């Protein structure tokens, strides 16, 4: 059976993380993603992260699997025309330039849909394609700060902290992939493409939706709570005699099971802790009581006791521990790819598993311009002499 997106061609002009994360999601399920990079150094992310043999980096190699790569000068007159000819044969254009950059090049959605009315253009930006912040440059850190995400992340009493991963970029990439699939669904019915405006800012607002809802309801400004959670209690990490324990008592039923299990049956009957709302009002007293309880045993002892009774529990693993995690191993969550310069490289596999048409990691990240000739030949039908002339003119490389 064919992969779900095997007949979809994506021209990927994006760079850094948000756009490439989106195109990787599409490529994992079969989309033919052509990563188009500028002459010179290519995607700025080629220089990011831990170095690997052959001048590649772990950041780039782990992110760009299942794509073909070409170098095309979009500022060159012939390069622009070449790109528009590619648009005629494509389904999607993905980009995360500053708003207006493609329009200035004459390569925006209006230009593309004249050549292909069914083309879907997806633009990812920091703040969206309009508004007073339109012209502002914005990387992940800036959007985590501006959206309020930093203000609710970190230890109590702190000024906040950046999330450990680039959550604004990754969320935007996911939203973009979702929106592209929606637009393609419409195209299947109508034959008509459309433009998509994905804002990193609004992606963070969506993640903060329940917290913003709480603020709009009662006017209380949320503050960092460490590993705790305002809406639910107990829901945080606790010290034990060995390792930290992550605990999530997610319902009143579990709370009534949990209390006698840890030897504190009286907590469930105490009016201060009888409901989630009451526990939140008396958070400090409850947390103090639980802290003293959990220090009486090792993590391993608590884990065996709590797991057996269905209480959600875990420990705080380092990434070194995660790659050796028994569940990760059992599921085959890491796969190896053979890169032409680097050799064998382990990468995280496809997270969503379809029973009949599963996505997969099939090919490594392309080296800079690796598939230029192949793309021009297979997509546009150019002869070797035509490609050589384009190279000589520095239109492609």
KESE-461889 format. One record per residue (C-alpha): residue in three letters; x, y, z. Coordinates in steps of 0.1 Angstrom, whole numbers, plus 5000, padded with zeros to 4 digits. Layout:
<nodes>
> code:c1:c2:c3
> ala:X:Y:Z
...
</nodes>
This chain:
<nodes>
> code:c1:c2:c3
> unk:5000:5000:5000
> unk:5013:5035:4992
> unk:5023:5059:5019
> unk:4995:5084:5027
> unk:5013:5114:5011
> unk:5033:5096:4984
> unk:5017:5116:4956
> unk:5023:5150:4972
> unk:5052:5172:4961
> unk:5065:5199:4985
> unk:5088:5227:4976
> unk:5105:5234:5009
> unk:5120:5269:5011
> unk:5121:5269:5049
> unk:5152:5270:5072
> unk:5161:5267:5108
> unk:5136:5246:5127
> unk:5098:5254:5124
> unk:5095:5249:5087
> unk:5119:5219:5084
> unk:5101:5202:5113
> unk:5068:5206:5093
> unk:5083:5192:5061
> unk:5099:5163:5080
> unk:5065:5154:5093
> unk:5052:5153:5057
> unk:5082:5135:5043
> unk:5080:5107:5070
> unk:5046:5098:5055
> unk:5058:5098:5019
> unk:5056:5134:5007
> unk:5082:5142:4981
> unk:5099:5170:4998
> unk:5125:5190:4978
> unk:5145:5211:5002
> unk:5156:5242:4983
> unk:5186:5261:4998
> unk:5204:5293:4988
> unk:5239:5293:4973
> unk:5268:5295:4997
> unk:5262:5279:5031
> unk:5227:5268:5025
> unk:5202:5265:5055
> unk:5216:5284:5085
> unk:5209:5253:5106
> unk:5237:5234:5088
> unk:5260:5252:5112
> unk:5240:5244:5144
> unk:5246:5218:5170
> unk:5272:5191:5176
> unk:5296:5184:5147
> unk:5297:5151:5129
> unk:5322:5138:5104
> unk:5322:5153:5069
> unk:5313:5188:5080
> unk:5277:5179:5089
> unk:5260:5185:5123
> unk:5238:5163:5144
> unk:5211:5190:5145
> unk:5207:5191:5107
> unk:5212:5154:5101
> unk:5185:5144:5127
> unk:5160:5169:5113
> unk:5161:5165:5075
> unk:5156:5129:5068
> unk:5135:5117:5038
> unk:5141:5148:5017
> unk:5159:5156:4985
> unk:5181:5187:4985
> unk:5190:5212:4958
> unk:5206:5246:4957
> unk:5188:5273:4937
> unk:5194:5311:4936
> unk:5160:5327:4939
> unk:5174:5361:4934
> unk:5186:5352:4899
> unk:5161:5359:4871
> unk:5165:5324:4857
> unk:5163:5309:4892
> unk:5129:5326:4898
> unk:5115:5312:4865
> unk:5129:5278:4874
> unk:5112:5279:4907
> unk:5078:5289:4892
> unk:5081:5261:4867
> unk:5086:5238:4897
> unk:5055:5253:4913
> unk:5035:5243:4883
> unk:5043:5206:4891
> unk:5040:5209:4929
> unk:5013:5207:4955
> unk:5028:5227:4983
> unk:5052:5255:4989
> unk:5065:5259:5025
> unk:5084:5289:5036
> unk:5094:5308:5068
> unk:5111:5339:5055
> unk:5102:5372:5070
> unk:5067:5383:5059
> unk:5069:5400:5025
> unk:5102:5385:5014
> unk:5087:5362:4988
> unk:5065:5389:4974
> unk:5095:5411:4969
> unk:5111:5383:4949
> unk:5079:5379:4929
> unk:5075:5343:4942
> unk:5046:5347:4966
> unk:5013:5329:4966
> unk:4998:5354:4941
> unk:5026:5346:4916
> unk:5024:5309:4923
> unk:4987:5304:4919
> unk:4988:5321:4885
> unk:5010:5293:4874
> unk:4992:5266:4894
> unk:4957:5274:4908
> unk:4959:5243:4930
> unk:4991:5252:4948
> unk:4990:5255:4986
> unk:5014:5280:5001
> unk:5022:5277:5038
> unk:5040:5306:5055
> unk:5054:5303:5090
> unk:5064:5335:5108
> unk:5069:5348:5143
> unk:5038:5370:5145
> unk:5018:5362:5114
> unk:5014:5380:5081
> unk:4998:5412:5094
> unk:4997:5433:5126
> unk:5021:5459:5142
> unk:5048:5432:5148
> unk:5048:5421:5112
> unk:5084:5433:5105
> unk:5099:5420:5137
> unk:5125:5392:5135
> unk:5116:5364:5159
> unk:5133:5332:5169
> unk:5120:5307:5193
> unk:5133:5324:5225
> unk:5116:5356:5215
> unk:5083:5340:5210
> unk:5085:5320:5242
> unk:5091:5353:5260
> unk:5065:5375:5241
> unk:5037:5348:5244
> unk:5040:5345:5281
> unk:5053:5309:5280
> unk:5085:5318:5299
> unk:5065:5336:5326
> unk:5048:5303:5336
> unk:5079:5281:5333
> unk:5106:5275:5358
> unk:5110:5273:5396
> unk:5086:5292:5420
> unk:5098:5327:5427
> unk:5119:5329:5396
> unk:5115:5352:5366
> unk:5107:5322:5344
> unk:5127:5300:5321
> unk:5129:5290:5285
> unk:5114:5255:5278
> unk:5142:5230:5273
> unk:5133:5225:5236
> unk:5123:5251:5210
> unk:5086:5247:5217
> unk:5075:5277:5197
> unk:5092:5264:5166
> unk:5080:5229:5170
> unk:5044:5239:5177
> unk:5045:5261:5146
> unk:5058:5232:5125
> unk:5031:5209:5138
> unk:5004:5235:5131
> unk:5018:5240:5097
> unk:5017:5203:5088
> unk:4981:5201:5101
> unk:4970:5231:5081
> unk:4987:5218:5049
> unk:4968:5186:5052
> unk:4935:5205:5057
> unk:4942:5226:5026
> unk:4951:5195:5006
> unk:4918:5180:5017
> unk:4900:5211:5003
> unk:4920:5209:4971
> unk:4909:5172:4967
> unk:4873:5184:4967
> unk:4876:5217:4948
> unk:4909:5216:4929
> unk:4917:5250:4944
> unk:4947:5258:4965
> unk:4951:5285:4991
> unk:4975:5303:5013
> unk:4982:5294:5050
> unk:4994:5319:5077
> unk:5009:5301:5107
> unk:5020:5323:5136
> unk:5044:5311:5162
> unk:5029:5335:5186
> unk:4994:5321:5182
> unk:5007:5286:5185
> unk:5020:5294:5219
> unk:4987:5311:5229
> unk:4970:5278:5219
> unk:4993:5258:5242
> unk:4986:5284:5270
> unk:4948:5283:5263
> unk:4936:5268:5296
> unk:4960:5290:5316
> unk:4948:5321:5297
> unk:4912:5309:5303
> unk:4919:5308:5340
> unk:4934:5343:5340
> unk:4905:5357:5320
> unk:4881:5341:5345
> unk:4896:5352:5378
> unk:4922:5378:5370
> unk:4950:5358:5387
> unk:4983:5360:5368
> unk:4999:5325:5367
> unk:5035:5323:5379
> unk:5062:5296:5376
> unk:5054:5265:5397
> unk:5084:5242:5390
> unk:5070:5208:5382
> unk:5037:5215:5398
> unk:5004:5222:5380
> unk:4978:5248:5391
> unk:4948:5228:5378
> unk:4956:5195:5395
> unk:4970:5183:5428
> unk:4991:5163:5436
> unk:5008:5166:5402
> unk:5045:5173:5405
> unk:5079:5157:5414
> unk:5089:5147:5449
> unk:5123:5137:5464
> unk:5127:5101:5475
> unk:5156:5084:5492
> unk:5171:5077:5458
> unk:5156:5094:5427
> unk:5130:5121:5421
> unk:5095:5107:5416
> unk:5070:5123:5392
> unk:5034:5118:5405
> unk:5002:5125:5387
> unk:4970:5118:5407
> unk:4946:5127:5380
> unk:4911:5121:5396
> unk:4893:5119:5429
> unk:4890:5082:5425
> unk:4928:5079:5422
> unk:4932:5103:5452
> unk:4911:5079:5474
> unk:4932:5050:5463
> unk:4965:5069:5467
> unk:4961:5081:5503
> unk:4958:5047:5520
> unk:4984:5033:5496
> unk:5011:5056:5510
> unk:5000:5051:5546
> unk:4981:5083:5549
> unk:4945:5073:5546
> unk:4935:5103:5568
> unk:4944:5127:5540
> unk:4915:5116:5519
> unk:4891:5123:5548
> unk:4906:5157:5557
> unk:4883:5185:5546
> unk:4913:5205:5535
> unk:4921:5179:5509
> unk:4887:5163:5501
> unk:4885:5177:5466
> unk:4909:5190:5440
> unk:4898:5226:5446
> unk:4903:5222:5483
> unk:4938:5207:5478
> unk:4947:5236:5456
> unk:4936:5260:5483
> unk:4958:5242:5508
> unk:4986:5233:5485
> unk:5015:5241:5508
> unk:5002:5219:5537
> unk:4996:5190:5514
> unk:5029:5192:5496
> unk:5048:5194:5529
> unk:5030:5162:5541
> unk:5037:5143:5509
> unk:5073:5154:5508
> unk:5079:5138:5543
> unk:5061:5107:5532
> unk:5081:5101:5500
> unk:5115:5106:5517
> unk:5108:5074:5537
> unk:5113:5050:5508
> unk:5134:5047:5477
> unk:5120:5056:5443
> unk:5121:5019:5433
> unk:5100:5009:5463
> unk:5074:5037:5456
> unk:5073:5028:5419
> unk:5065:4992:5426
> unk:5038:5001:5450
> unk:5021:5029:5429
> unk:5023:5012:5395
> unk:5006:4981:5408
> unk:4976:5002:5419
> unk:4974:5022:5387
> unk:4988:5055:5400
> unk:5006:5074:5373
> unk:5043:5076:5383
> unk:5077:5079:5368
> unk:5112:5092:5374
> unk:5132:5121:5360
> unk:5154:5105:5334
> unk:5184:5122:5317
> unk:5186:5118:5279
> unk:5214:5093:5285
> unk:5189:5072:5304
> unk:5161:5078:5279
> unk:5181:5063:5250
> unk:5184:5031:5271
> unk:5148:5031:5284
> unk:5132:4997:5282
> unk:5100:5010:5266
> unk:5120:5030:5240
> unk:5139:4999:5232
> unk:5109:4977:5230
> unk:5091:5001:5206
> unk:5121:5007:5184
> unk:5118:5044:5189
> unk:5153:5051:5175
> unk:5163:5040:5140
> unk:5196:5041:5122
> unk:5202:5059:5089
> unk:5233:5057:5067
> unk:5245:5091:5058
> unk:5270:5094:5028
> unk:5294:5116:5048
> unk:5287:5107:5084
> unk:5280:5070:5082
> unk:5255:5053:5105
> unk:5235:5078:5126
> unk:5207:5070:5151
> unk:5177:5093:5149
> unk:5143:5094:5166
> unk:5117:5075:5145
> unk:5082:5084:5135
> unk:5060:5091:5166
> unk:5025:5084:5152
> unk:5021:5048:5140
> unk:4995:5040:5113
> unk:4986:5003:5112
> unk:4982:5000:5074
> unk:5004:5029:5060
> unk:5030:5037:5086
> unk:5055:5064:5081
> unk:5092:5056:5082
> unk:5127:5070:5081
> unk:5139:5059:5046
> unk:5167:5083:5035
> unk:5193:5105:5053
> unk:5194:5143:5053
> unk:5207:5156:5020
> unk:5241:5171:5017
> unk:5241:5206:5003
> unk:5229:5204:4967
> unk:5230:5166:4966
> unk:5199:5161:4944
> unk:5200:5193:4923
> unk:5205:5174:4890
> unk:5180:5147:4899
> unk:5153:5172:4908
> unk:5158:5192:4876
> unk:5158:5161:4855
> unk:5129:5142:4871
> unk:5106:5171:4880
> unk:5112:5195:4851
> unk:5126:5171:4825
> unk:5157:5191:4818
> unk:5185:5176:4798
> unk:5221:5173:4811
> unk:5232:5202:4788
> unk:5205:5224:4802
> unk:5215:5216:4838
> unk:5251:5222:4830
> unk:5242:5257:4816
> unk:5223:5265:4847
> unk:5253:5255:4868
> unk:5276:5276:4847
> unk:5254:5305:4852
> unk:5254:5299:4890
> unk:5216:5296:4889
> unk:5219:5262:4906
> unk:5246:5242:4923
</nodes>
